[in-house]
Amino acid sequence: MRGNLRNPVFSFFITFLAFSICLFCSTPLSLAAKTEIRTIGIVPSFGTYSFRGSIDFSAARPGKTEIGKVTVFGTYNGPYPWIMRIYTDNTNFMPVAGTLASKSRSGLISEDGQFTIPLAVNCPNFGNDVWLNVPDVNDENYRPYKAEAQVNVANHTDCIIMGIDPRNADWVSGTDRVLFTDDDNPLGDLGLATPFDIIFSAYFDEKSIKGKYTSNLYIELIPAP
């Protein structure tokens, strides 16, 4: 045996055998190159959005004034496309008798229904200190949201707070406003993490006739617009 240990061939064989045993013991046993793992799960409804807040103001001086805010809570995970829009439905507006030009119903309406004060809104999707007009669905030029397949051809007057619509080129194109580039947002996702605030403002001047004002203001979630 001692003679065998001195034999180079025998020594190599013993070393190779020991190495092979160690390698076999340290390698996980695999009986297939590909294995299917059964996977199943359910994503339930997360509910919808809820809103907390109101607009209750007293305009003590002329100029632009923030008059209230609404905070949005919750999460909606229903099928897309969908949008959340904000608008007024001021059917109580009756302008001064004999008025020659048509006048928008949007905004705040005086108690007697004769005068209006435009209403503006800001939310994080618009950008810092960017205010958009809140339209009224009864105005002659009101056009509901419509997704467009080309950039910069939006043909609606709806004020959209957020939404998801992969058909909308403006929403898909990303910050460079060009389709099929690296910054594309394929889902057209304009969703926002909650909670976030919707802030309202109005501009008061000599046309803001003194009195009490109100508005039929709505925030609406619309699936498949």
Residue pairs with C-beta under 8 A, 6 or more apart in sequence:
4 10
5 11
43 77
45 77
45 78
46 74
46 75
46 76
46 77
47 74
47 75
47 76
48 74
48 76
48 78
48 221
49 72
49 73
49 74
49 75
49 76
49 84
49 194
49 221
50 72
50 73
50 74
51 70
51 71
51 72
51 73
51 219
52 70
52 71
52 73
53 68
53 69
53 70
53 71
54 68
54 70
55 67
55 68
55 200
55 215
55 217
56 68
57 65
57 67
57 68
57 202
59 65
59 67
59 202
59 204
59 208
61 204
62 204
62 205
62 206
62 208
63 203
63 204
63 205
64 201
64 202
64 203
64 204
65 201
65 202
65 203
65 204
66 199
66 200
66 201
67 200
67 201
67 202
68 199
68 200
69 197
69 198
69 199
69 200
70 197
70 198
70 200
70 219
71 195
71 196
71 197
71 198
72 161
72 192
72 194
72 195
72 196
72 197
72 198
73 194
73 195
74 194
75 194
76 82
76 221
78 223
79 223
79 224
80 163
80 164
80 165
80 166
80 187
81 147
81 163
81 164
81 165
81 166
81 167
81 168
81 188
81 223
81 224
81 225
82 163
82 164
82 165
82 221
82 222
82 223
82 224
82 225
83 145
83 158
83 160
83 162
83 163
83 165
83 221
83 222
83 225
84 160
84 161
84 162
84 163
84 219
84 220
84 221
84 222
85 145
85 158
85 159
85 160
85 161
85 219
85 220
85 222
86 121
86 134
86 159
86 161
86 198
86 217
86 218
86 219
86 220
87 106
87 134
87 135
87 136
87 137
87 158
87 159
87 217
87 218
87 220
88 105
88 106
88 107
88 119
88 134
88 135
88 136
88 137
88 215
88 216
88 217
88 218
89 136
89 137
89 138
89 216
89 218
90 105
90 106
90 107
90 109
90 116
90 136
90 138
90 215
90 216
91 105
91 138
91 216
92 109
92 113
92 216
93 103
93 105
93 109
93 113
93 116
93 138
94 113
94 114
95 103
95 114
96 114
96 115
102 140
103 116
104 116
104 118
104 136
104 139
105 116
105 136
105 138
105 139
106 116
106 118
106 119
106 133
106 134
106 135
106 136
106 139
107 116
107 117
107 118
107 119
107 134
107 136
107 202
107 215
108 116
108 117
108 118
108 119
108 202
108 213
108 214
108 215
109 115
109 116
109 213
109 214
109 215
110 116
110 209
110 211
110 212
110 213
111 211
111 212
111 213
111 214
112 211
114 209
115 207
115 208
115 209
115 211
117 202
117 203
117 204
117 207
117 208
117 213
118 133
118 202
118 203
119 133
119 134
119 200
119 201
119 202
119 215
119 217
120 131
120 132
120 133
120 134
120 200
120 201
120 202
120 203
121 131
121 132
121 133
121 134
121 159
121 198
121 199
121 200
121 201
122 129
122 130
122 131
122 132
122 198
122 199
122 201
123 161
123 162
123 192
123 196
123 197
123 198
123 199
124 192
124 196
125 161
125 162
125 190
125 192
126 132
131 201
132 159
133 159
134 159
134 200
134 217
135 142
135 157
135 158
135 159
136 142
139 157
141 157
142 157
143 155
143 156
143 157
143 158
144 156
144 158
144 225
145 156
145 158
145 160
145 222
145 225
146 155
146 156
146 225
147 165
147 167
147 168
147 225
148 154
148 155
148 168
148 169
148 170
149 167
149 169
150 169
151 169
151 170
151 173
151 177
151 178
151 179
152 170
152 177
153 169
154 170
160 190
161 198
161 219
162 190
162 191
162 192
163 171
163 188
163 190
163 191
163 225
164 187
164 188
164 189
164 190
164 191
165 171
165 188
165 190
165 225
166 172
166 186
166 187
166 188
167 188
168 188
169 179
170 177
171 185
171 188
171 189
171 190
172 179
172 184
172 185
172 186
172 187
172 188
173 179
173 181
173 184
173 185
174 181
174 183
174 184
174 185
175 183
176 183
198 219
